[in-house]
Amino acid sequence: MVCTGFHEVVVKLLRPSALEHVWEEFLYDDMAQKVTGLKGFQTFEDMVSAINHVTGVSEELATMILEHINPDQTSAVGNEYYKEIIQNDLGIPCLCCATVGELMWGLRFQMQCLVPEEKSELTEDLFPMCEAIKILLNRHSFEVKPDMMVIKRIIKAASVLYDFDRCVNKHSKMSGEYLKEISRFDSKEWDLMKLALALKMICCPQEKFAAAQGLSFQLFSRQELKWLRDYAPKYKNKIKTPCLAVYDKMCRTRELKAEAARMLIRLINKAYDAEQAPEAAVDHEICPAGKKIV
């Protein structure tokens, strides 16, 4: 017995870098319900009879499809086999690509919420990783197996790394523009913490914050420190409030990222060990790739 359903989806599948962002729309029930809504649901005893290359789309399935799709709409389809049959038999344009695969992962991940009637083949707590999560974890030095099944805690902890990357991209650009506004100093090679500290030192040059003072000598060259001291007065009363807000946001995001990384190390190590011995567990914080998480 196979169940199939039609969802109205407002996820932008063709936006730039959509492959890396679609999954985040389905992390939580309320988020998923905002971007998709069930239009129809039906159970088929035999999906091979319902759709195949010989007989095409069965009358029952065709009625369901045509009832919920307008002539000018494109249908996102989970595999090329179904795409070809539906397009040829019903004349409905279909989209099937890696990004649609991420959408299908999201629908399966939230199946119990979006389609309560569907009896998922997955256990309640174990899920495959979508391609975007694999890319994200590998970017942060977690070398995960492509077919690894993971618990929801790993997926949701990975979302913190996603938010960290998004914060870096957003605030690095904005902070770099602040620094370049007057001094024309190019900070595009600086990491998040270095940018945040530079903003703090420019906004509050007279403050004595011990942790930052020690860190400044680790992150900045003598020439850069001199530049920050020399140009700080020129930024007075220009960017203090927004820059301090950015500094606080950067520091908090970095702390959350470190917490999530430590959790992921433990959970992924346990997942690796579970493949060898289901009851095995480790509590040391060594990245599976043997790399330092920063």
N, C-alpha and C positions, 0 to 999 in steps of 0.2 A: 504494500500500500504506500503510495506517495502522495504528499500534500503539496499543493502549489498555491501561491497567493500573488496578488498584484498590489504594489504599493505606489502611492504618489510620492515622489521624492523631490526635494528642493535642494539637494546637495549639488554644487556646481562641479560636475564631473570634468568639464573641459577647461577649468581655470588653470593657470600656470602652477605647476608642482602639485596638482590635485592628488596625485598618487600618495604623497607623503602627508596629506591633511585629512582625507576623507574619514579615516578610522576614528579620529578624535571627536567627530560628530556623534558617535555611537557609544561613548564611554558610559554614559549614565542614562537611565530610563527617560528622564524628562528631556534630556538633550535629543535622544533618538526620536521621541514623539514629536519634537518640533520640526524635524527635517523629513519625516516620513509618516504616512498614514495608510493603513490597510484599506484598499479599495474593494478587494474581493478575495475569497478563500474557498478552495474546493479540494476534496480528496479524490484521488484516482487510484483504483486498485492496481493498475498496471500502466506505468508511464510510457513504456515502450509502445503500447497500443495507442496511447494518447497522442504521441508525436514521434514520427519516424520518417525516413527518407522515401519509403515505398508508398505509404498511404497519406503522408503529410500530417497535418494537424487534424485530430478527430473533431467531429461536430461539437461535442461537449466542451472541449478545450477551446475551440475556435470561438464559440459563443461567449465564453467567459472573457477571452482576450478582447474581442471586438466590443463587448459591452463596456469595457473600462478604458479603452484607448481611442482617442480621437484620430481622425485621418492625418492630421498634421503633427502628431506626436511621435517621438522616437522612444522605443522601448529598450531599456537596459536589460540584456540577457546574460545569464551566467556562463554560457559556453558557446563556442562557435557552431557546434552541431545544431543546437536549438535556433541560433540566429539564422543560419542558412535556411532551415525548414520554414520558419515563420515568415521570413522575407519572401521566399519563393511561393509559398502557399497562400499567404494572406496579404502580401504586398505591403506589410508594415515595416518601415525602416527600423533597424535594430542596431544597438551599440554594444559591442563586446570588446573589452580591452582590459589592460592591467588595472586601470582605475575602477572599472566596473567590478573587477574582482575584489577590490577593497570595499566597495559598496556591499557586495554580497556577503563579505566577511562581517561587516557591521550588522547587516540584517540577521545573520545567523547568531552573532554574539548577543543580540537583543531579542532573539526569537521568542522567549517566554513572555517578554513584555509586549512586543508588537503583535504576535500571533499566539495567544494563549492556547488555541486549539491544536497547534502544531506540537507533536511529540518529538523533541529533538533527539537525534542519535547521540549527541554529546552528553557527557555527564554534566551535572549542574556546575561543577567547579573546574572543569578542564577544557581548554580551548586551544586550537592551533593559533599560531601567530600570523598576522597579516604581513604582507611584504614591507609596509611602512614601519612596523615595529621592529622587524629584523634590521632594516636600514638604520633606524634610530639607535638600537642597542649596539650594533657594530660600530657606529660613529662614536659612541661613548665607551668603546673598548670592551664591550661584552660580546664575545664571539659565540653566538648561539647557533645550535643546529637548525637547519631549515625546517625539519619536520618535528621539532620539539613541541610538545604539548605543555601548556603553562596554565597556572591558576589565575584567577581574576586579579589577585593582588599584584602579580608581575605586570599585567597589562596596565593597571591603574598607576603603579609606581613608574612605569615607562612614560606615562602621560606627564609626570612631573618633569622628566628630562625634555619632553616635547615643549612644555611651557617655558623651560629654561632657555632652550634654543630660540624660541620665539621672542623671549625677552631680550636675549643677546642681540638678535637681528634688529629689533625695534629700537632699543635704547643705545646700542652701539652707533647706529647711524645718527640718531638725534644728538647724542653726546659729542660725537665727532664734529657735528655741525656747530655745536656750541663752542667747542674749543677753537675751531677754525674761523669762527665769525670775526674775531678781532686779531688773533695772533697769526692766522693762516698756518697754524701748525697741523701737520698731517698725522692723525693718530689711527689710521686704518689698520695698522698691524697690531694694535694694542688689544689685549683681552678685556673681558668684562670688568674684572676687579681693578685692573690698572686704570681703565677709563673712569670707573666710579671714584677711585681714590683721587685721581687728578681733579675731578669736579669738586670733591670735598675740599681739597687743598686750595683751589682757586676761590671757592665761595667763602671759606672760613680760614684765611691764611694765618690768623692770630690764634686759632684754637689749638690747644695742646691735647690731642687725643692720642694717647700712648700707643695703642695697638696700630693705628694708622702710621704713626711716626716710624715705628720699627719696620712696618711693611713697606714704607716708601723707599727705604734703602735697598730692599730686595727687588722691587719692581722697576725702579727708575735709575737711570744713569745719572752721574753728577751733572751732566749737561742738561738733562731733562728737568732735574730738580731746580736748577738755576733758572731755566725757562719758566717754570711754574711760579717761582717766587717773583721773577721780574714782571710777568704779565698779569699776575693776580690783581694788582690795583686797577688795571684797565677794565676788568670785568665787574668792578664794584657797582652794586645797585642795578646790574643789567640782567643777570641770570640766576641770582642766588636762590630764589624760591623754587623754580622748576628744577634746578640742578640738585638741590638737596632732596627733593622728592624722588628724582631719578636715582640718586645715590642710595637712599633708603630702599627703593625697589630693587636695585641691583644686589645689594647686600642680602636682603631677605630671600630673593630668588636663588642666590648662590647657596645659602644655608639649606633651603628646601631641596635643592639639587643634590647636595652632599648627603642629606638624610635619605633621599630616595635611592641614591647610588649604593649606600650601605645596605639598605633593605634589599635591593636587587641582587647584590653580591650574595647575600645569604640565601635568598629564594632561588636564584639560578643555580647556585652550588647544590642546593637541596634537590632541585629538579634533575641535575646531572646524576647525583648520587642515587636518586630514586630509580633511574634506569638500570642501575646495577643491583641495588638493594632497596626495596620500597621503604624500609623503616630507617634507612640511614639518614643522618642529618649532620650538618656542620655549622659552626657558628663563627668561624674566622672570616675576616674580611679580605679575601684574596680574589681578585677578579679572575674569572674563568680563563681569560686570555693572558693572565700573568702580568697585566699592566696596571699602572697606578691610575686611579680615578681622581681627576682634579676638577 
